[in-house]
Amino acid sequence: MPDVIVLGTDVDGLVAAIAAHDQAADVTIFDTSDLLGGTTAMSDNGLVFGHAHKQRYDVAFTPADNETPGWIATGDTIHDLAAAIDVDPTALVSTVDRFNKRTTTGHDPDFRRGESAYDTLNGDQTLSGIEATLGPLTTEPFQAIKIEQGSLGTNGEPKTDGPCRVLARRDGVIEGLWAAGNVMAAPRGLVCSGAGGTIGPALTFG
């Protein structure tokens, strides 16, 4: 029997598994997806959508049913779109096929979209259930927006005391080392206060 069982290989799961392993624990990881890394493994990609989606919804601050700006890549087929965004066409076709099959079953084991109330709230309120956030990519032309990595809040950084001194792993503080803002452990722990929630700690702690 392992000392620690981690459910899921997304970034949180892998961080927890590594932390436990570093403490000499015997760790076993389980995941329902066959893709190691969960959504993290897909983070260096982009947003791909079909013409029907662009006609119905605002996308990246461009109004629905509006002329597509030049910075949104477009292709008449998935192969064409792959060439436009410089990715392997076979891989993109396979990914889209895989995604479309998930929409027919109403279950998304890769991203688990539509399974939480938060997803539903941010989805199409005119549709019910998982359809509010999960729909097929079938209407050409197909389009894509490159997504760059950014920085948001985290609770995995160094712990600090009131004056922002970094706490030592066992007792006391590390002399001469301070942390503030996004490089310190989130004061609110596991609770996300919403958009802008990283600004407050930066202003308060330096």
VENKASUL-V327337 format. One record per run of one state. SS is the DSSP state (@ for helix, = for strand, . for the rest). FROM is the first residue (numbers start at 1). LEN is the number of residues. If there is no record, write none. Layout:
# VENKASUL-V327337
ss:from:len
SS:FROM:LEN
SS:FROM:LEN
This chain:
# VENKASUL-V327337
ss:from:len
.:1:3
=:4:4
.:8:3
@:11:12
.:23:4
=:27:4
.:31:7
@:38:5
.:43:3
=:46:4
.:50:1
@:51:6
.:57:2
=:59:1
.:60:2
=:62:1
.:63:10
=:73:3
.:76:2
@:78:8
.:86:3
@:89:17
.:106:11
@:117:5
.:122:7
@:129:4
.:133:9
=:142:5
.:147:11
=:158:1
.:159:1
=:160:1
.:161:4
=:165:3
.:168:5
=:173:6
.:179:2
@:181:3
=:184:1
.:185:12
@:197:9
.:206:1
